[in-house]
Amino acid sequence: MTSGALFMMLFWQIGVTVVAGYFFYRVLTSKPKTDEEADEDSYSDNDSDHKQNRT
């Protein structure tokens, strides 16, 4: 393996690991949603059949 190939392999492996780690950190340190925010983010509220049955 050439030194250029080794450098490129290490660069991309480290880069992907850093990006994945950043997003894991963001998820693990995010604040929990309040009840109102959780209700607004419901899939069932977006379902037209569910809305018709509620009324």
Buried (B, 14 or more C-beta within 10 A) or exposed (E): EEEEEEEEEEEEEEEEEEEEEEEEEEEEEEEEEEEEEEEEEEEEEEEEEEEEEEE
